[in-house]
Amino acid sequence: MTSRIWLAGAALLFSFAFTNVAAAGEIVVEMLNSDGEGKKMLFKPDFIKANVGDTVKFVPTQQPHNTQSIPEIWPEGAEQFTGEINKEVIFKIEKPGVYGVKCMPHYGMGMIALIQAGDERPNEAQLDTYKPRGKDSIKRFEELKAQVGQ
């Protein structure tokens, strides 16, 4: 009886030891001119819930687009990036928080996205001080901001 309890405990402990390795995943985000449903210049999805350790792959499905960090919405100490036009960008999430990304050529048209990494949001206050450029970006940003923490 004692050996079965010990074995069950050891198996449980062993499974927890590899939880982070098994949980890391890849999230694919398309860069689009249109979603076919009336939304133009967008990342799909444009709100991403991820875990620390996950990889987000931005794919230029339609062109011309790029992906780059929004420094004003970025966890302190997390590495920023600027992707080239029509090039895939792979970003590994190293810290919890909220990450803002944009397509520079279409930023004013609302081509932004938010990534919420984990449940901790040490930089959430940045969402209240960030001022997007362009009417479409302001509207889309407010829609995305409303999803943080839900």
C-alpha positions in Angstrom: 0.0 0.0 0.0 2.8 2.4 0.9 4.7 1.7 -2.3 1.6 2.5 -4.4 1.1 5.8 -2.6 4.8 6.6 -3.1 4.6 5.6 -6.8 1.5 7.8 -7.3 3.2 10.7 -5.6 6.4 10.3 -7.7 4.4 10.1 -10.9 2.5 13.3 -10.0 5.8 15.1 -9.1 7.4 13.9 -12.3 4.4 15.2 -14.4 4.7 18.7 -12.7 8.4 18.8 -13.4 7.8 18.8 -17.2 4.6 21.0 -17.2 6.4 24.1 -18.6 8.1 22.1 -21.3 4.9 20.5 -22.5 2.8 23.6 -22.1 4.9 25.8 -24.4 3.2 26.1 -27.8 3.1 28.1 -31.0 0.4 30.6 -31.8 0.1 31.6 -35.5 -1.0 35.1 -36.3 -1.9 36.0 -39.9 -1.2 39.5 -41.3 -4.1 40.4 -43.5 -5.4 43.1 -45.8 -8.9 42.0 -45.2 -10.6 39.2 -43.3 -13.4 38.9 -45.9 -15.9 40.1 -43.3 -15.4 43.8 -43.6 -12.4 44.2 -41.3 -9.4 45.6 -43.1 -5.6 45.8 -42.2 -5.5 43.4 -39.3 -3.7 40.7 -37.4 -5.8 37.5 -37.1 -6.2 37.0 -34.2 -5.5 40.5 -32.9 -5.9 39.6 -29.2 -3.7 36.7 -28.2 -3.7 35.0 -24.8 -0.4 33.2 -24.4 1.8 31.7 -21.7 5.4 32.6 -20.9 7.5 30.3 -23.0 5.0 30.2 -26.0 6.1 31.3 -29.4 4.0 33.7 -31.5 4.6 33.4 -35.3 3.5 36.3 -37.4 2.9 35.2 -41.0 2.5 37.7 -43.9 -0.5 35.9 -45.4 -1.4 38.9 -47.5 1.1 41.6 -48.4 2.8 44.1 -47.7 3.0 43.9 -43.9 5.5 43.8 -41.1 5.4 43.2 -37.4 7.2 45.2 -34.7 7.0 46.0 -31.0 5.1 48.9 -29.6 7.7 50.1 -27.1 5.1 52.0 -25.0 3.2 48.6 -24.4 6.0 46.2 -23.6 7.1 44.5 -20.4 10.3 45.9 -18.9 13.4 43.9 -19.9 11.6 42.0 -22.6 13.5 42.0 -26.0 11.8 44.1 -28.7 11.8 43.4 -32.4 11.2 45.0 -35.8 10.4 42.6 -38.6 11.0 43.3 -42.3 8.2 43.8 -44.8 6.7 40.5 -46.0 8.9 38.5 -43.7 7.7 36.0 -41.1 8.5 37.0 -37.5 8.9 34.5 -34.7 8.7 35.9 -31.2 9.3 33.9 -28.0 7.5 35.2 -24.9 10.1 35.4 -22.1 8.2 37.5 -19.5 4.6 37.9 -18.3 2.8 41.0 -19.2 1.0 42.8 -22.1 2.8 43.2 -25.4 1.7 45.6 -28.2 2.6 44.9 -31.8 1.9 46.9 -35.0 2.3 46.8 -38.7 4.2 50.0 -39.3 2.8 50.6 -42.9 -0.8 50.2 -41.7 -0.6 51.3 -38.1 -2.7 54.4 -38.7 -5.3 52.2 -40.3 -5.6 50.2 -37.1 -3.3 47.3 -37.7 -2.3 46.6 -34.1 -2.5 43.6 -31.8 -2.1 42.8 -28.1 -0.6 39.7 -26.5 -1.5 39.0 -22.9 1.2 36.6 -21.6 0.2 34.9 -18.4 -2.1 36.1 -15.6 0.4 38.7 -14.2 0.3 42.0 -16.0 3.1 44.1 -14.4 2.9 46.7 -17.2 -0.9 46.9 -17.5 -0.8 50.6 -16.6 0.9 51.2 -19.9 -2.5 50.6 -21.6 -3.9 53.7 -19.9 -1.1 56.0 -21.0 -0.6 54.7 -24.6 -2.1 56.9 -27.3 -2.4 55.2 -30.7 -2.1 57.3 -33.9 -5.1 57.5 -36.2 -8.8 57.1 -35.7 -8.9 53.4 -36.7 -5.9 52.6 -34.4 -7.6 54.3 -31.5 -10.9 52.4 -32.1 -9.2 49.0 -32.5 -6.9 49.6 -29.5 -9.8 50.3 -27.2 -11.5 47.1 -28.4 -8.3 45.1 -27.7 -7.7 46.8 -24.3 -11.2 45.8 -23.1 -10.1 42.1 -23.5 -7.1 42.3 -21.2 -7.7 40.4 -18.0 -10.8 38.6 -19.2 
